[in-house]
């Protein structure tokens, strides 16, 4: 089975990054275009503004500054990289639940 690789974009400048979704990055990784920290909450697959502490991982420690590099053990690239049509994808998923 071939794993589907999603493109990942910088949360700050939306630059297309040459990394795969779901991997862990070094704390020193930066966007080559705007030099934003990439190992930060805003780039994590668990980042969710609607969740408690803006994180869907219940075991993660609270991190106040979501755009600075951190040492979270649960970090995996995915947050900003999946941005784009998230709302449309959620609406489609909800609609598919209620199909006859």
Buried (B, 14 or more C-beta within 10 A) or exposed (E): EEEEEEEBBBBBEBBEBEBBBBEBBEBEBBBEEEEBBBBBBBBBBBBBEEEEBBBBBEEBEEBEEBEEBBEBEBBBBBBBBBBEEEEEEEEEEEEEEEEE
